[in-house]
Amino acid sequence: MRVQLKHWMVRIILIAVMFQHVLGQDSLQTQGNRLNQSDITLLLSYYDQDGDQSAVTGGTGTEKLKVYSVKYGYRRAVSPHTALHLDLGIDVISSASTDHIDFNMSSASKKDGHETIAVGFSRKGPRAPVEYGVKLNGSLESDYLSRGIDIWMNRRQELTTYGFQFKMFFADLRWGWLNKPYLKPSHLIYPAELRDTAWFDSAHRSSYNLFFLYQRALAPDLSIGIYPAMILQRGLLSTPFHRVYFAGVQRPAVERLPKRRRSASLSIRVNKQFANSGVLRSLYQVYLDNFGMVSHTLQCALPLRLSPRIVISPSARIFHQSASEYFAPFNTHVAGTQFYTSDHDLSRFWSTNVGLQISMRRRPTDRATGVWSTPAFSIRYAYYRRTGGLHAHVLTTLFRWDREDLFIKRVKPTP
Amino acid sequence: MRKFIWPVLVSITLCAVSACSLRSTKTVLTGSMAPGFTGLGTMDIEQFELSAFSYREGASAPTGKSAKGGCGCN
């Protein structure tokens, strides 16, 4: 695992260096004598989860999972109003539950890699306070390839910000993308004992996500935000290697869910600054969908400034969801129903999440134009627990460098 | 699990009430946007962490399971 992670880290750094070299040319020929900011972000994360309700084994069995993640983001200012974006990411995944797709313990299905790439641009209107951007993204794992487009716009006024974001994803869930000798989409992966049947006639899934944003400052130290969202998913929404056991039936079946899912959510945020050194950030979200699920989320963070450069931020989140009408636990489904799943992610549960983040800002003297700053640094730990026993730890560190780029208007010599 | 819910809820409410009762003259910070509305800005450590956890919540839009496609890891 360590060697594999090192291998991927070398690849991601090489690609990043090449991109910086290409874009790192002098771009002072652009119009306007203005500043724009470039930045580099590096995120490293370790996620560790355990539980005993895996959907791979029909709602019972280990959910042990480890994920090592490296993410790299580069925003390069190419004019006073335009920036190019590159995001790269690698996840190295070790999953004990997917090891049970077949009956070979520690087989190829135990370890997997997940690579993401996104390229795009953003632009600020030269006069009107409008920002917009487009990003193309791709995501590759051994059992799926996802491609997408992300369009984003917002408009800032003195006290109000409003905007929208539209994300589309098109996924192919066939296995073989990263596996020799295929290295191309080959077939859906079913549980080993169920591979004598073609359970689905399509391996494609599309997702359309539309988000709206409205934020307003009600007072110098109080702001609110309202964020409606709508999501439509079509295609193969079932996970083809999830088993479902029916009461009184020995042979399991593959999870089956409707081919269309519509969901909507509404989030409300209230931020309040107090005591000159802290901000209370709170969020409430309600969600519902046509699978019969309703959820409520309450989230709260309290960033406190300990010194001009150090901020400590404890946070808490409480979540509750009702069960999908298609869910039943292990061995309790009634044979003959049209749709069925034993994935406890679709069950009724409560979850709590507590975290602590320490952030260190870069030195305020590092403001020289054209020079990368010393890094700003954040480290965050969080613990997640939900009823049913699933629990997880995540440790994340983030480094950020930024640079002010000066774009000088070129003056033509007078004849 | 439920025995933890009420103490946390009460703590959050107390925090909110005490925070709102304090006066300040500084400009308010907008903080992180709503989950899912990422814009095209730089990476956010809280958004990343939220997506890692809410991945296992079938009704945790818009960062919830399968919103991006793919099967995920169980």
Interface residues (C-beta under 8 A of the other chain):
Chain A: D39 T41 L43 S45 Y47 Q49 S54 A55 V56 E63 L65 V67 K71 G73 R75 H85 D87 I93 S95 S97 T98 D112 G120 S122 E131 G133 K135 S139 E141 D143 Y144 S146 G148 D150 W152 N154 T161 G163 Q165 F169 F170 A171 L173 R205 S206 S207 N209 F211 L213 Q215 A217 A219 P220 D221 L222 S223 G225 Y227 A229 I231 Q233 L237 T239 P240 F241 H242 S263 A264 S265 S267 R269 V270 N271 K272 Q273 F274 A275 N276 G278 V279 L280 R281 S282 L283 Q285 Y287 L288 D289 F291 M293 V294 S295 T297 L298 C300 A301 L302 S315 A316 R317 I318 F319 Q321 S322 S324 D343 D345 L346 W350 S351 T352 N353 G355 Q357 S378 R380 A382 Y384 R385 R386 T387 L390 A392 V394 T396 L398 R400
Chain B: M1 R2 F4 I5 V8 L9 S11 I12 C15 A16 A19 C20 L22 R23 S24 T25 K26 T27 V28 L29 T30 G31 S32 M33 A34 P35 G36 F37 T38 G39 L40 T42 M43 I45 E46 F48 E49 L50 A52 F53 S54 R56 E57 G58 A59 S60 A61 P62 G64 K65 S66 A67 K68 G69 G70 C71 G72 C73 N74
